[in-house]
């Protein structure tokens, strides 16, 4: 029999702090949505582009705070006097994914990071790393790890402290509280001032002040939402963008598992991306095997191009959009290799620029959607680099197709399944033979480079598909209406017509033909 001598050895006659906390009422704390994000301006609550900081750790976008100081001459956070000379620029370091990080430890900044900046240099560091790297010298000063500038203890300014969130709490900002101060609190405060002069009403004043404080704390929760109504985000959204049939925004699941997100009680389908919106057009063009025709007007003559829109629709669509936007006008053929190819499509004429038309249009429209700058590769088993005049996309690696393209002078089988073939030259081959003998420098740049003067679109099947699909939808709606009107079951639409008619018969099925 097993001894039970130590059976109760782990029993304790006290409660741990964690166990006691479970029995107490929950402590109210700031939600993440009530704190200013690290990459946002304290004035507009939108991501900054040119951050400047005060000695109190308030970060502003320079253009926004300059306008505010010019009008009011004070700090919008604490209402203290502030001038442009009191601001100094901040220098954030980003990793390869675009997130802020410490330049010394290369650790990504999170909401739990203790972040500071050195005023003389403006560089932003992790406090723990800076404390280890920047040691005090004999004269009592420290040196900035990057610039080597001397600084003292008072020059270290806290930007984010996870143990003290008062600095970044939105509800403490003066410019927000003064604008969104509820009218009811102003009236009750005036009542309390009058009642304070009378000793007989001292009890009522205590009650009113308590109600005022409770009302003010309740209104602080909606400050962020009200603030965003005035300082709207610069990113615009397409209201007419159709919703996806399968994929949701995930807001319902996120609000169910996290208290930091706004509660959502219904399934919200996400908007379709710019590529998903055009998928029906691509399917229509593929089904009907339609091609596109474009003319390149160059300084040496015209090139007629045929585009394989039914084979590689996304690449051809981007090329056609660039032609519509006159993106290629003025582009030089900046690289030419004899018996190989000639390359163009870079507006900077350096070989380093260029982007997809989807990214260019999204940037111009200032959409909130993150459209990739480069297109993915599109390979078709019927398109190869065979012969003269093959149009293919230039890239700098896998899935990096922008706007640059090249035209072959001969067969280049080693480029198959590496570069996307999207068309061919069907007119102007004598110009290509002339370009094959161009004189170039040591960097393969023509001494007298040809230039694209204009792009003319003769046939764009995607625009034709858009019109055809809209007509088909209208025809389907009309046919559906006709089918309903011509239906034999009219009593479903007008059931009251037959309510007063009474048929009496003993024959089975006597109501079928009535």
C-alpha angles and dihedrals in degrees: 000000000000114000116245095200095117097033093115098032092113095050111113131195096216140064126244118231090248091053091048091051090058091060095048130079113272115268113239113235137170115280117226090249091062093058123079110249117243093249096048135096117247091222103049100018088225126118112280127230101190108027122202125179139207127218088260093060097255110148121207138174104250097228093050098045092044090058092046094049091048090056102037108012095218143093109271091212101055102008091237120141112277134178133186090254089065091063127084129188123256125220113206123190120219131200126227091278094053098255123134115257141171109267091216105046095022089223117148116247115242135176088271096054122110102226127188138171132214109233100212093052102024094219117144119227141170108262095227093050094046091050091056098042103039105060124184116261127217091268091055096251131114131214126234108248093224107033100022092228116153118246138168135222092269090057092067106095122191115230099174130011116180091202094053114039096169091102094060100033107122095206090064094059112114097212090056097044093048093051098042098038106139118242093227092064092052092054094046092048090055089051092052091052091056094044093049089069091060118068092201092067099046093114093053092051090056090052093048094048089051090052090048092054092047092050092047092051090050092052093051090072091066096045094096093051092047091046092054090055089064101032096046120191114262090227113095126210128211106243092193093054108125121238124246116252096218113022124070133199091249091230093126094053092043093052090047094055101033132049091201094073128074111266115257121191101183139052111263117196115215124240118265116254122244088260095048091051090059097044093097089055091051092049091049093050092047092049093051094038094229125175133204127228125205134173122215110206106205135175090257098045143291128311119200112209132197115204124206096226091158092056106037104016100166094053092045091047091054091048092050092048090053089050091051091050092048088240094148097048108119096014114142128217090246098177131044129172118186115242089006120063148301121235135208142140100106114120089202091054089220102100091242101087138066136099139192119281091238090059093045094052093044090051091048092049090044093229121184091224115100103234114190115247094222133043127236121251117269116200126182125190091226098053120078139154094262123146134346123321102029113156114218137165120254115222142169096224142325115340095359102122111149125154102301118106138168138211120222125231093197142358112309105183092166089070094059113120088006101075125034113247109211107161150345141232112259097172133033101037090148088065090055090052088053092049090051088071098047117138112241137184128239091283093055091252115141115246089222102024118200116238136213108239100178143351119219122193113211097174130015109180093189092064090045090050091052091055093044094049092050090051091049091052091051091049091051090052092050092048091050091052091049091048091053094046093047093046119124090225096076090143087075090062096040108023092161092070093074100036095093095046116094124192121194120191138132093215117110113247096013092143096057097087097033 
